[in-house]
Amino acid sequence: MIALFNSLREVTVASVFVRMLLAVVCGGVIGVEREYKRRPAGFRTHILICLGAAMTTLTSQYLFLYMHYYTDMARLGAQVVAGIGFIGAGTIIVTRQQRVKGLTTAAGLWASAIVGLALGGGFYEGGIFTTVLILMAELVFARLEYRMLENAPEINLYMEYTDRNCLEKVLKLFRELNLKILNLEITRPTGSEHHNACAIFSLRLNKKCKVEKLLADIHATRGVLSVEEL
C-alpha cells in the first residue's frame, strides 16, 4: 500500500473530504470520454454514480464504527453493484438496423460505481488504478478494437433497396467478389412510401476484399438507397 494514504484510512472529516473529492475526479475523468463521444451517460452521470457509490461505502462504515450498528458492512455496497444494472440497461439501445449501442457506456457506469465503492472504503490505490485502466480500455484499447474490426473476416450489412432486380444485382456482385453469404434476412415493403425493402447480410470476406470498397460498390448499384455496416 502507498504510505501517503495511511493517515486517511480512518473515517475522519479529512478522509471523507478526500474520498468524496477523488470520487468526483475519477468519475468525471471516466465520464469525459463518454461525453466527448456524445453518449447518453456522460460527465455528470458518471460523477453522480461514482460519488453515490462512495457515499454508500462511507455510510456503511459510519453506521458500523460510530453508530455501532453491527450489521453486514458490505450489504449496502452489494446493492449498488446489483442496482447499477438498471441505470446501465437504460443506456443500451437497439437501432432500427438491429445494431446494439451503449454496451460500453453501461459497462463504464458499472465500473465507475465500483471505483466509488473502493474510494469510499478508503482503498485509494485500487480506485485510482482502476480509473487509469478504465481510461486505457476506452481510449487505447478502442483503437485496437477498431483495427481488429477492419480486418474481421465476417461482417453484417444493412441495405435498403427499391426492387427485386436491385437485390439480384447485389447478390451477383457478391458472387463476382467471391464472398460467401452466411445469412440473409429480407423485409418486404409495406406499400407505404416511407417503408422500403431492406435486407441484412452476414458475409464472409476474403483477404482481397476491403469493407470500404465493398460498401462503395454496393452503394453504386442502381436501386440501392442506403447501405451500412452493422
MOHU-V884716 format. One record per residue. RES is the residue in three letters. PHI is phi in radians with two decimals (NA if undefined). Layout:
res=[RES RES]
phi=[PHI PHI]
//
This chain:
res=[MET ILE ALA LEU PHE ASN SER LEU ARG GLU VAL THR VAL ALA SER VAL PHE VAL ARG MET LEU LEU ALA VAL VAL CYS GLY GLY VAL ILE GLY VAL GLU ARG GLU TYR LYS ARG ARG PRO ALA GLY PHE ARG THR HIS ILE LEU ILE CYS LEU GLY ALA ALA MET THR THR LEU THR SER GLN TYR LEU PHE LEU TYR MET HIS TYR TYR THR ASP MET ALA ARG LEU GLY ALA GLN VAL VAL ALA GLY ILE GLY PHE ILE GLY ALA GLY THR ILE ILE VAL THR ARG GLN GLN ARG VAL LYS GLY LEU THR THR ALA ALA GLY LEU TRP ALA SER ALA ILE VAL GLY LEU ALA LEU GLY GLY GLY PHE TYR GLU GLY GLY ILE PHE THR THR VAL LEU ILE LEU MET ALA GLU LEU VAL PHE ALA ARG LEU GLU TYR ARG MET LEU GLU ASN ALA PRO GLU ILE ASN LEU TYR MET GLU TYR THR ASP ARG ASN CYS LEU GLU LYS VAL LEU LYS LEU PHE ARG GLU LEU ASN LEU LYS ILE LEU ASN LEU GLU ILE THR ARG PRO THR GLY SER GLU HIS HIS ASN ALA CYS ALA ILE PHE SER LEU ARG LEU ASN LYS LYS CYS LYS VAL GLU LYS LEU LEU ALA ASP ILE HIS ALA THR ARG GLY VAL LEU SER VAL GLU GLU LEU]
phi=[NA -1.41 -1.13 -1.02 -1.65 -1.05 -1.28 -1.91 -1.28 -1.33 -1.46 -2.21 -1.05 -1.14 -1.20 -1.09 -1.09 -1.13 -1.16 -1.14 -1.12 -1.14 -1.11 -1.12 -1.15 -1.15 -1.12 -1.15 -1.11 -1.16 -1.24 -1.05 -1.11 -1.21 -1.14 -1.08 -1.61 1.00 -1.47 -1.09 -1.86 -2.07 -1.02 -1.18 -1.08 -1.15 -1.09 -1.10 -1.18 -1.13 -1.16 -1.11 -1.16 -1.09 -1.15 -1.10 -1.14 -1.10 -1.10 -1.06 -1.14 -1.13 -1.10 -1.40 -1.45 -1.92 -1.59 1.04 -1.54 -1.45 -2.11 -1.23 -1.18 -1.52 -1.16 -1.09 -1.11 -1.11 -1.17 -1.14 -1.03 -1.37 -1.26 -1.13 -1.09 -1.18 -1.22 -1.09 -1.12 -1.23 -1.59 -1.63 -2.28 -2.03 -1.31 -1.10 -1.57 1.10 -1.80 -1.53 -2.26 1.81 -1.15 -1.15 -1.09 -1.09 -1.15 -1.14 -1.11 -1.10 -1.15 -1.10 -1.14 -1.13 -1.04 -1.08 -1.08 -1.14 -1.18 -1.12 -1.51 1.50 -1.55 -1.09 -1.05 -1.11 -1.13 -1.21 -1.10 -1.12 -1.04 -1.09 -1.19 -1.10 -1.11 -1.10 -1.14 -1.45 -1.82 -1.29 -1.18 -1.09 -1.13 -1.12 -1.12 -1.11 -1.16 -1.13 -1.16 -1.11 -1.81 -1.19 -1.31 -2.19 -2.38 -2.07 -2.12 -1.96 -2.36 -1.92 -2.49 -1.63 -2.57 -1.17 -1.05 -1.11 -1.09 -1.13 -1.14 -1.17 -1.11 -1.15 -1.06 -1.08 -1.17 -1.15 -1.51 1.06 -1.78 -1.72 -1.53 -1.45 -2.74 -2.50 -2.10 -2.13 -2.02 -1.34 -1.18 -1.59 1.71 -1.48 -1.21 -1.65 -2.17 -1.72 -1.20 -2.43 -2.51 -2.06 -1.84 -1.92 -2.08 -1.89 -1.52 -1.78 -1.15 -1.46 -1.63 -1.79 -1.09 -1.07 -1.18 -1.13 -1.08 -1.14 -1.15 -1.15 -1.14 -1.36 -1.22 -1.13 1.80 -1.40 -1.56 -2.82 -2.64 -2.69 -1.50 -1.58]
//
